[in-house]
Amino acid sequence: MRLYVAEPELQRGSRSGLVAVRVMVTRGGRTFEQTVWKRPDELDAAVPGGRRQEEANGPDLVVSAGHALDHVPDLARELGHKQVARAAQRITDRHVLEHLLHDDVFALLGGRNEGRLISAETVQVSEHDAGLFPGDGEHHAGRVHVRRYAYPKGVVTIKRNHNALKIHVHRGALDRPDALREMVKFKIRDRRYDGSTKANDSPLTDWVYHGATDKPHPHAVELSIYSRDPRSYHGDVTGDQATAEFLAEPFSLAGSDAFLPAWRRAFEHAGQAPLFPGQVAPSLPGAAQHFTVGAEPLLAHLGYQRIDNLPSHWNVVHYLRKVGYEVPSKADQQALADLRESLDHVNAARAERGEPVLTRAQEAWVVLLQSPAFRGKGVPPSDLDLGGKTYPLWLEDDGTARNIWMSKSIQGRQRS
């Protein structure tokens, strides 16, 4: 990162003896304006003749970590948006680092107290922006406030915009971006705009929320929860990148002759190791539940009444039920009950044939197989056909995604 320090008269303020200076930061070919806080002696040394450019490999600490941990900038001003969700504006970095990330995450990063803030900026991202490393990009255009904390063995990125807070953790080094491995991707998204296309118009939103089952709720949030063990990525362990890509996005082969062979490999692997649809590595034990439980008192304290989740796959339904979520829609309850009954019939038939019953991961792959996107000659195989029963999330009505919701009340759960 190159740090360009602007003339001190550009903009100043005072905070605990520090001076605020507007600077231009160039990274990855893009230039952004941001505010940094410096001691007066640092400012004087940086601009003896009005301007100085630091070496590209020089220090890139732009603000003290202690200040950042407890301070969220005025996002309405930074993002140019009139309304900012409470979750984005009032959950600080300290909340994230102390309450939402599991000890094992920090153990893999090199120590809970070993992080330092290396960048804090508000950026304008374009649609499908690639970001600094794989997985760091966004799907929609807009302004986002970004902070990155470097650890000895990884980086924590915290992003905020008007309706979401996103926590992204990677293991590896920023100077080797292709070798970084995602450990955690957690998101808290305000649901006030659901039911209209406005809900989708956000850089930190990568799904659609304007279907018939999506209702606006000013006091509800959606949690998105992904965790992966960075030491066990399928492609790294086996060298089979084709299967790794299929595990990450099974729908990428819909309608292709390559689908069923790829599905078979994933299904057989799931009988030995718990890799579920959408997973390129096993989950990091404890990380998801720690985030889910830790978020509840924070969100209740901010006045939210309910936490919702959109379970992307059959196995996520089981996890959410385990931590207290319910399915409010009677139609969805029936659809899930029908799938359970059909899977029980498959398992009974396998037992009669002397075959092992399906593992939880295999059940998720069988449910995935029923999607209309995959149906064709030989798909699904007769012994794994659930009789037309499908997972509600993958149904489409006039081109609109049909979402299935699970919910949990958090009223009265404020932290004491």
One Martini backbone bead per residue (centre of mass of N, CA, C, O) as a GRO file, in nm:
protein
  416
    1MET     BB    1   0.095   0.035   0.023
    2ARG     BB    2   0.025   0.370  -0.048
    3LEU     BB    3   0.102   0.676   0.130
    4TYR     BB    4  -0.069   0.986   0.110
    5VAL     BB    5   0.011   1.302   0.238
    6ALA     BB    6  -0.154   1.574   0.304
    7GLU     BB    7  -0.212   1.876   0.355
    8PRO     BB    8  -0.302   2.009   0.664
    9GLU     BB    9  -0.539   2.210   0.550
   10LEU     BB   10  -0.766   2.024   0.454
   11GLN     BB   11  -0.826   1.859   0.744
   12ARG     BB   12  -0.928   1.925   1.086
   13GLY     BB   13  -0.903   1.780   1.416
   14SER     BB   14  -0.988   1.665   1.748
   15ARG     BB   15  -0.846   1.361   1.924
   16SER     BB   16  -0.669   1.295   2.181
   17GLY     BB   17  -0.429   1.477   2.035
   18LEU     BB   18  -0.517   1.443   1.748
   19VAL     BB   19  -0.500   1.453   1.385
   20ALA     BB   20  -0.697   1.520   1.112
   21VAL     BB   21  -0.648   1.364   0.783
   22ARG     BB   22  -0.673   1.390   0.448
   23VAL     BB   23  -0.631   1.108   0.229
   24MET     BB   24  -0.461   0.922  -0.024
   25VAL     BB   25  -0.532   0.588  -0.139
   26THR     BB   26  -0.344   0.333  -0.306
   27ARG     BB   27  -0.506   0.027  -0.437
   28GLY     BB   28  -0.510  -0.174  -0.697
   29GLY     BB   29  -0.554   0.101  -0.884
   30ARG     BB   30  -0.699   0.249  -0.648
   31THR     BB   31  -0.850   0.558  -0.524
   32PHE     BB   32  -0.876   0.696  -0.189
   33GLU     BB   33  -1.054   0.863   0.059
   34GLN     BB   34  -0.937   0.952   0.396
   35THR     BB   35  -0.920   0.930   0.749
   36VAL     BB   36  -0.654   1.029   0.967
   37TRP     BB   37  -0.469   0.975   1.272
   38LYS     BB   38  -0.231   1.210   1.417
   39ARG     BB   39   0.041   1.322   1.536
   40PRO     BB   40   0.193   1.619   1.513
   41ASP     BB   41   0.485   1.502   1.464
   42GLU     BB   42   0.400   1.325   1.220
   43LEU     BB   43   0.298   1.552   1.040
   44ASP     BB   44   0.556   1.724   1.025
   45ALA     BB   45   0.735   1.492   0.904
   46ALA     BB   46   0.550   1.437   0.645
   47VAL     BB   47   0.524   1.782   0.564
   48PRO     BB   48   0.775   1.985   0.509
   49GLY     BB   49   0.682   2.051   0.185
   50GLY     BB   50   0.362   1.929   0.186
   51ARG     BB   51   0.483   1.637   0.070
   52ARG     BB   52   0.468   1.264   0.097
   53GLN     BB   53   0.614   0.951  -0.002
   54GLU     BB   54   0.595   0.637   0.074
   55GLU     BB   55   0.696   0.344   0.075
   56ALA     BB   56   0.550   0.058  -0.036
   57ASN     BB   57   0.705  -0.115   0.217
   58GLY     BB   58   0.600   0.038   0.438
   59PRO     BB   59   0.425   0.162   0.672
   60ASP     BB   60   0.042   0.104   0.730
   61LEU     BB   61  -0.039   0.260   0.979
   62VAL     BB   62  -0.335   0.478   1.027
   63VAL     BB   63  -0.444   0.377   1.316
   64SER     BB   64  -0.527   0.318   1.616
   65ALA     BB   65  -0.666   0.040   1.750
   66GLY     BB   66  -0.805   0.157   2.002
   67HIS     BB   67  -0.981   0.359   1.852
   68ALA     BB   68  -1.127   0.160   1.654
   69LEU     BB   69  -1.270  -0.043   1.848
   70ASP     BB   70  -1.481   0.208   1.960
   71HIS     BB   71  -1.508   0.328   1.657
   72VAL     BB   72  -1.769   0.458   1.452
   73PRO     BB   73  -1.839   0.611   1.195
   74ASP     BB   74  -2.031   0.826   1.017
   75LEU     BB   75  -2.212   0.659   0.787
   76ALA     BB   76  -2.400   0.865   0.660
   77ARG     BB   77  -2.163   1.041   0.564
   78GLU     BB   78  -1.966   0.831   0.433
   79LEU     BB   79  -2.211   0.696   0.240
   80GLY     BB   80  -2.462   0.880   0.166
   81HIS     BB   81  -2.688   0.785   0.388
   82LYS     BB   82  -2.961   0.837   0.578
   83GLN     BB   83  -2.986   0.526   0.655
   84VAL     BB   84  -2.866   0.329   0.935
   85ALA     BB   85  -2.804   0.051   1.074
   86ARG     BB   86  -2.750  -0.048   1.390
   87ALA     BB   87  -2.551  -0.280   1.337
   88ALA     BB   88  -2.345  -0.100   1.176
   89GLN     BB   89  -2.313   0.157   1.379
   90ARG     BB   90  -2.297  -0.006   1.691
   91ILE     BB   91  -2.099  -0.228   1.609
   92THR     BB   92  -1.798  -0.286   1.708
   93ASP     BB   93  -1.485  -0.414   1.690
   94ARG     BB   94  -1.485  -0.515   1.978
   95HIS     BB   95  -1.731  -0.690   1.956
   96VAL     BB   96  -1.622  -0.874   1.739
   97LEU     BB   97  -1.346  -0.969   1.880
   98GLU     BB   98  -1.482  -1.048   2.174
   99HIS     BB   99  -1.785  -1.196   2.080
  100LEU     BB  100  -1.774  -1.336   1.761
  101LEU     BB  101  -1.486  -1.474   1.797
  102HIS     BB  102  -1.324  -1.750   1.825
  103ASP     BB  103  -1.045  -1.878   1.968
  104ASP     BB  104  -0.959  -2.057   1.717
  105VAL     BB  105  -0.925  -1.825   1.524
  106PHE     BB  106  -0.685  -1.688   1.677
  107ALA     BB  107  -0.496  -1.930   1.677
  108LEU     BB  108  -0.471  -1.926   1.355
  109LEU     BB  109  -0.363  -1.613   1.358
  110GLY     BB  110  -0.156  -1.588   1.638
  111GLY     BB  111  -0.351  -1.427   1.831
  112ARG     BB  112  -0.570  -1.219   1.987
  113ASN     BB  113  -0.333  -0.978   2.060
  114GLU     BB  114  -0.182  -0.956   1.745
  115GLY     BB  115  -0.330  -0.719   1.628
  116ARG     BB  116  -0.343  -0.470   1.350
  117LEU     BB  117  -0.416  -0.181   1.210
  118ILE     BB  118  -0.392  -0.109   0.842
  119SER     BB  119  -0.699  -0.014   0.765
  120ALA     BB  120  -0.916   0.287   0.704
  121GLU     BB  121  -1.204   0.303   0.484
  122THR     BB  122  -1.385   0.464   0.224
  123VAL     BB  123  -1.542   0.296  -0.049
  124GLN     BB  124  -1.580   0.250  -0.400
  125VAL     BB  125  -1.767   0.005  -0.549
  126SER     BB  126  -1.800  -0.220  -0.795
  127GLU     BB  127  -1.929  -0.441  -0.981
  128HIS     BB  128  -1.757  -0.717  -0.915
  129ASP     BB  129  -1.543  -0.668  -0.716
  130ALA     BB  130  -1.236  -0.826  -0.632
  131GLY     BB  131  -1.043  -0.700  -0.454
  132LEU     BB  132  -0.746  -0.817  -0.285
  133PHE     BB  133  -0.884  -1.109  -0.271
  134PRO     BB  134  -1.020  -1.394  -0.261
  135GLY     BB  135  -1.352  -1.300  -0.148
  136ASP     BB  136  -1.339  -0.966  -0.118
  137GLY     BB  137  -1.564  -0.910  -0.293
  138GLU     BB  138  -1.844  -0.770  -0.470
  139HIS     BB  139  -2.182  -0.753  -0.630
  140HIS     BB  140  -2.214  -0.443  -0.570
  141ALA     BB  141  -2.264  -0.114  -0.577
  142GLY     BB  142  -2.080   0.115  -0.357
  143ARG     BB  143  -2.045   0.211  -0.026
  144VAL     BB  144  -1.763   0.122   0.199
  145HIS     BB  145  -1.656   0.032   0.513
  146VAL     BB  146  -1.304  -0.042   0.589
  147ARG     BB  147  -1.136  -0.292   0.793
  148ARG     BB  148  -0.792  -0.398   0.875
  149TYR     BB  149  -0.645  -0.684   1.041
  150ALA     BB  150  -0.329  -0.783   1.132
  151TYR     BB  151  -0.176  -1.100   1.154
  152PRO     BB  152   0.064  -1.335   1.161
  153LYS     BB  153  -0.174  -1.549   1.003
  154GLY     BB  154  -0.365  -1.293   0.911
  155VAL     BB  155  -0.704  -1.154   0.840
  156VAL     BB  156  -0.931  -0.892   0.938
  157THR     BB  157  -1.251  -0.803   0.800
  158ILE     BB  158  -1.449  -0.496   0.823
  159LYS     BB  159  -1.779  -0.430   0.704
  160ARG     BB  160  -1.976  -0.131   0.607
  161ASN     BB  161  -2.314  -0.034   0.564
  162HIS     BB  162  -2.642   0.061   0.572
  163ASN     BB  163  -2.735  -0.282   0.622
  164ALA     BB  164  -2.433  -0.400   0.702
  165LEU     BB  165  -2.227  -0.658   0.862
  166LYS     BB  166  -1.891  -0.772   0.783
  167ILE     BB  167  -1.704  -1.080   0.851
  168HIS     BB  168  -1.359  -1.145   0.757
  169VAL     BB  169  -1.152  -1.446   0.753
  170HIS     BB  170  -0.798  -1.500   0.696
  171ARG     BB  171  -0.543  -1.724   0.604
  172GLY     BB  172  -0.232  -1.560   0.586
  173ALA     BB  173  -0.095  -1.339   0.332
  174LEU     BB  174  -0.118  -1.039   0.162
  175ASP     BB  175   0.142  -1.104  -0.030
  176ARG     BB  176  -0.045  -1.391  -0.077
  177PRO     BB  177  -0.353  -1.401  -0.191
  178ASP     BB  178  -0.387  -1.696  -0.323
  179ALA     BB  179  -0.319  -1.834  -0.023
  180LEU     BB  180  -0.567  -1.754   0.097
  181ARG     BB  181  -0.797  -1.863   0.362
  182GLU     BB  182  -1.109  -1.910   0.447
  183MET     BB  183  -1.277  -1.910   0.772
  184VAL     BB  184  -1.474  -1.649   0.778
  185LYS     BB  185  -1.836  -1.559   0.716
  186PHE     BB  186  -2.003  -1.288   0.853
  187LYS     BB  187  -2.351  -1.164   0.880
  188ILE     BB  188  -2.541  -0.851   0.931
  189ARG     BB  189  -2.884  -0.796   0.824
  190ASP     BB  190  -3.110  -0.573   0.753
  191ARG     BB  191  -3.488  -0.607   0.697
  192ARG     BB  192  -3.641  -0.335   0.608
  193TYR     BB  193  -3.629  -0.395   0.268
  194ASP     BB  194  -3.790  -0.626   0.238
  195GLY     BB  195  -3.984  -0.697  -0.064
  196SER     BB  196  -3.769  -0.535  -0.231
  197THR     BB  197  -3.518  -0.429  -0.446
  198LYS     BB  198  -3.372  -0.258  -0.226
  199ALA     BB  199  -3.243  -0.507  -0.074
  200ASN     BB  200  -3.026  -0.559  -0.324
  201ASP     BB  201  -2.899  -0.255  -0.299
  202SER     BB  202  -2.596  -0.388  -0.196
  203PRO     BB  203  -2.267  -0.463  -0.153
  204LEU     BB  204  -2.339  -0.680   0.103
  205THR     BB  205  -2.527  -0.826  -0.112
  206ASP     BB  206  -2.572  -1.189  -0.244
  207TRP     BB  207  -2.885  -1.176  -0.268
  208VAL     BB  208  -3.244  -1.221  -0.270
  209TYR     BB  209  -3.542  -1.006  -0.121
  210HIS     BB  210  -3.834  -0.998  -0.331
  211GLY     BB  211  -4.026  -1.207  -0.244
  212ALA     BB  212  -4.316  -1.343  -0.112
  213THR     BB  213  -4.148  -1.430   0.168
  214ASP     BB  214  -4.053  -1.125   0.185
  215LYS     BB  215  -4.043  -0.920   0.475
  216PRO     BB  216  -4.058  -0.639   0.635
  217HIS     BB  217  -3.827  -0.554   0.923
  218PRO     BB  218  -3.715  -0.317   1.161
  219HIS     BB  219  -3.650  -0.571   1.400
  220ALA     BB  220  -3.467  -0.739   1.190
  221VAL     BB  221  -3.226  -0.999   1.121
  222GLU     BB  222  -2.970  -1.139   0.923
  223LEU     BB  223  -2.783  -1.436   0.924
  224SER     BB  224  -2.455  -1.516   0.806
  225ILE     BB  225  -2.289  -1.852   0.798
  226TYR     BB  226  -1.931  -1.912   0.771
  227SER     BB  227  -1.705  -2.201   0.798
  228ARG     BB  228  -1.342  -2.286   0.779
  229ASP     BB  229  -1.078  -2.501   0.750
  230PRO     BB  230  -0.768  -2.393   0.631
  231ARG     BB  231  -0.621  -2.694   0.651
  232SER     BB  232  -0.885  -2.851   0.466
  233TYR     BB  233  -0.881  -2.808   0.176
  234HIS     BB  234  -0.959  -3.004  -0.079
  235GLY     BB  235  -0.751  -2.906  -0.294
  236ASP     BB  236  -0.501  -2.919  -0.105
  237VAL     BB  237  -0.523  -3.224  -0.016
  238THR     BB  238  -0.592  -3.364  -0.321
  239GLY     BB  239  -0.574  -3.177  -0.600
  240ASP     BB  240  -0.894  -3.149  -0.663
  241GLN     BB  241  -1.028  -2.880  -0.819
  242ALA     BB  242  -1.294  -2.966  -0.949
  243THR     BB  243  -1.433  -3.061  -0.688
  244ALA     BB  244  -1.393  -2.801  -0.529
  245GLU     BB  245  -1.572  -2.628  -0.717
  246PHE     BB  246  -1.830  -2.796  -0.677
  247LEU     BB  247  -1.858  -2.764  -0.374
  248ALA     BB  248  -1.892  -2.452  -0.384
  249GLU     BB  249  -2.078  -2.485  -0.680
  250PRO     BB  250  -2.311  -2.701  -0.789
  251PHE     BB  251  -2.483  -2.516  -0.999
  252SER     BB  252  -2.257  -2.491  -1.226
  253LEU     BB  253  -2.361  -2.798  -1.354
  254ALA     BB  254  -2.624  -2.740  -1.463
  255GLY     BB  255  -2.706  -2.940  -1.746
  256SER     BB  256  -2.458  -3.124  -1.722
  257ASP     BB  257  -2.273  -3.416  -1.772
  258ALA     BB  258  -2.082  -3.346  -1.515
  259PHE     BB  259  -2.265  -3.361  -1.268
  260LEU     BB  260  -2.304  -3.659  -1.170
  261PRO     BB  261  -2.004  -3.731  -1.124
  262ALA     BB  262  -1.955  -3.501  -0.920
  263TRP     BB  263  -2.172  -3.585  -0.722
  264ARG     BB  264  -2.062  -3.868  -0.657
  265ARG     BB  265  -1.798  -3.775  -0.530
  266ALA     BB  266  -1.931  -3.609  -0.304
  267PHE     BB  267  -2.107  -3.834  -0.182
  268GLU     BB  268  -1.876  -4.033  -0.111
  269HIS     BB  269  -1.715  -3.837   0.065
  270ALA     BB  270  -1.955  -3.786   0.274
  271GLY     BB  271  -1.922  -4.084   0.398
  272GLN     BB  272  -1.631  -3.993   0.541
  273ALA     BB  273  -1.675  -3.674   0.524
  274PRO     BB  274  -1.812  -3.355   0.638
  275LEU     BB  275  -1.919  -3.258   0.332
  276PHE     BB  276  -2.104  -2.998   0.215
  277PRO     BB  277  -2.284  -2.806   0.047
  278GLY     BB  278  -2.057  -2.532  -0.015
  279GLN     BB  279  -1.797  -2.695   0.081
  280VAL     BB  280  -1.428  -2.680   0.082
  281ALA     BB  281  -1.447  -2.727   0.398
  282PRO     BB  282  -1.454  -2.787   0.700
  283SER     BB  283  -1.568  -2.688   0.973
  284LEU     BB  284  -1.516  -2.475   1.240
  285PRO     BB  285  -1.524  -2.554   1.546
  286GLY     BB  286  -1.760  -2.328   1.710
  287ALA     BB  287  -1.779  -2.065   1.535
  288ALA     BB  288  -2.082  -2.042   1.463
  289GLN     BB  289  -2.205  -2.060   1.750
  290HIS     BB  290  -2.053  -1.822   1.873
  291PHE     BB  291  -2.180  -1.611   1.689
  292THR     BB  292  -2.480  -1.666   1.728
  293VAL     BB  293  -2.481  -1.623   2.041
  294GLY     BB  294  -2.320  -1.347   2.058
  295ALA     BB  295  -2.532  -1.169   1.892
  296GLU     BB  296  -2.792  -1.155   2.061
  297PRO     BB  297  -2.733  -0.935   2.287
  298LEU     BB  298  -2.647  -0.711   2.094
  299LEU     BB  299  -2.917  -0.692   1.933
  300ALA     BB  300  -3.109  -0.653   2.171
  301HIS     BB  301  -2.976  -0.386   2.272
  302LEU     BB  302  -3.062  -0.243   1.983
  303GLY     BB  303  -3.385  -0.353   1.941
  304TYR     BB  304  -3.402  -0.625   1.849
  305GLN     BB  305  -3.637  -0.914   1.810
  306ARG     BB  306  -3.504  -1.073   1.555
  307ILE     BB  307  -3.369  -1.372   1.408
  308ASP     BB  308  -3.262  -1.462   1.085
  309ASN     BB  309  -3.259  -1.739   0.840
  310LEU     BB  310  -3.112  -1.873   0.527
  311PRO     BB  311  -3.108  -2.193   0.445
  312SER     BB  312  -2.920  -2.327   0.187
  313HIS     BB  313  -2.937  -2.612   0.337
  314TRP     BB  314  -3.038  -2.891   0.497
  315ASN     BB  315  -2.815  -2.886   0.724
  316VAL     BB  316  -2.889  -2.599   0.836
  317VAL     BB  317  -3.154  -2.670   0.966
  318HIS     BB  318  -3.032  -2.844   1.192
  319TYR     BB  319  -2.856  -2.630   1.320
  320LEU     BB  320  -3.078  -2.418   1.386
  321ARG     BB  321  -3.245  -2.597   1.568
  322LYS     BB  322  -3.020  -2.640   1.783
  323VAL     BB  323  -3.024  -2.298   1.833
  324GLY     BB  324  -3.361  -2.218   1.821
  325TYR     BB  325  -3.490  -2.243   1.547
  326GLU     BB  326  -3.775  -2.164   1.336
  327VAL     BB  327  -4.059  -2.238   1.124
  328PRO     BB  328  -4.320  -2.025   1.041
  329SER     BB  329  -4.400  -2.173   0.788
  330LYS     BB  330  -4.624  -2.416   0.704
  331ALA     BB  331  -4.523  -2.489   0.421
  332ASP     BB  332  -4.228  -2.538   0.508
  333GLN     BB  333  -4.280  -2.749   0.721
  334GLN     BB  334  -4.398  -2.956   0.519
  335ALA     BB  335  -4.159  -2.976   0.325
  336LEU     BB  336  -3.956  -3.080   0.541
  337ALA     BB  337  -4.120  -3.328   0.632
  338ASP     BB  338  -4.124  -3.468   0.354
  339LEU     BB  339  -3.820  -3.504   0.332
  340ARG     BB  340  -3.780  -3.672   0.587
  341GLU     BB  341  -3.961  -3.907   0.502
  342SER     BB  342  -3.807  -3.982   0.239
  343LEU     BB  343  -3.532  -4.036   0.375
  344ASP     BB  344  -3.634  -4.266   0.554
  345HIS     BB  345  -3.702  -4.455   0.318
  346VAL     BB  346  -3.417  -4.475   0.204
  347ASN     BB  347  -3.285  -4.590   0.461
  348ALA     BB  348  -3.459  -4.843   0.481
  349ALA     BB  349  -3.375  -4.963   0.207
  350ARG     BB  350  -3.071  -4.977   0.267
  351ALA     BB  351  -3.092  -5.166   0.511
  352GLU     BB  352  -3.224  -5.404   0.358
  353ARG     BB  353  -2.955  -5.419   0.160
  354GLY     BB  354  -2.698  -5.363   0.356
  355GLU     BB  355  -2.670  -5.059   0.372
  356PRO     BB  356  -2.573  -4.768   0.455
  357VAL     BB  357  -2.674  -4.506   0.589
  358LEU     BB  358  -2.708  -4.185   0.575
  359THR     BB  359  -2.548  -3.920   0.616
  360ARG     BB  360  -2.583  -3.596   0.674
  361ALA     BB  361  -2.428  -3.513   0.418
  362GLN     BB  362  -2.575  -3.701   0.219
  363GLU     BB  363  -2.855  -3.585   0.257
  364ALA     BB  364  -2.785  -3.308   0.138
  365TRP     BB  365  -2.713  -3.421  -0.148
  366VAL     BB  366  -2.992  -3.548  -0.205
  367VAL     BB  367  -3.159  -3.291  -0.185
  368LEU     BB  368  -3.010  -3.138  -0.407
  369LEU     BB  369  -3.085  -3.348  -0.641
  370GLN     BB  370  -3.403  -3.247  -0.655
  371SER     BB  371  -3.358  -3.019  -0.824
  372PRO     BB  372  -3.479  -2.886  -1.115
  373ALA     BB  373  -3.190  -2.806  -1.228
  374PHE     BB  374  -3.106  -3.137  -1.254
  375ARG     BB  375  -3.314  -3.262  -1.410
  376GLY     BB  376  -3.295  -3.585  -1.580
  377LYS     BB  377  -3.124  -3.822  -1.711
  378GLY     BB  378  -3.069  -4.001  -1.415
  379VAL     BB  379  -3.205  -3.742  -1.262
  380PRO     BB  380  -3.249  -3.902  -1.025
  381PRO     BB  381  -3.182  -4.177  -0.898
  382SER     BB  382  -3.402  -4.415  -0.803
  383ASP     BB  383  -3.272  -4.462  -0.503
  384LEU     BB  384  -3.281  -4.112  -0.471
  385ASP     BB  385  -3.579  -4.061  -0.506
  386LEU     BB  386  -3.823  -3.823  -0.351
  387GLY     BB  387  -4.091  -3.780  -0.524
  388GLY     BB  388  -4.066  -3.449  -0.578
  389LYS     BB  389  -3.917  -3.353  -0.343
  390THR     BB  390  -3.832  -3.019  -0.230
  391TYR     BB  391  -3.645  -2.752  -0.163
  392PRO     BB  392  -3.774  -2.440  -0.116
  393LEU     BB  393  -3.537  -2.247  -0.206
  394TRP     BB  394  -3.523  -2.367  -0.524
  395LEU     BB  395  -3.770  -2.240  -0.594
  396GLU     BB  396  -3.956  -2.096  -0.874
  397ASP     BB  397  -4.138  -1.779  -0.946
  398ASP     BB  398  -4.108  -1.603  -1.211
  399GLY     BB  399  -3.785  -1.573  -1.133
  400THR     BB  400  -3.824  -1.590  -0.821
  401ALA     BB  401  -3.699  -1.628  -0.536
  402ARG     BB  402  -3.759  -1.886  -0.285
  403ASN     BB  403  -3.769  -1.831   0.047
  404ILE     BB  404  -3.642  -1.969   0.348
  405TRP     BB  405  -3.735  -1.931   0.694
  406MET     BB  406  -3.565  -1.870   1.006
  407SER     BB  407  -3.646  -1.818   1.362
  408LYS     BB  408  -3.557  -1.588   1.649
  409SER     BB  409  -3.615  -1.480   1.954
  410ILE     BB  410  -3.465  -1.175   2.147
  411GLN     BB  411  -3.637  -1.101   2.365
  412GLY     BB  412  -3.478  -1.040   2.669
  413ARG     BB  413  -3.137  -1.070   2.581
  414GLN     BB  414  -2.980  -0.880   2.730
  415ARG     BB  415  -2.694  -0.774   2.848
  416SER     BB  416  -2.581  -0.736   3.187
   0.00000   0.00000   0.00000
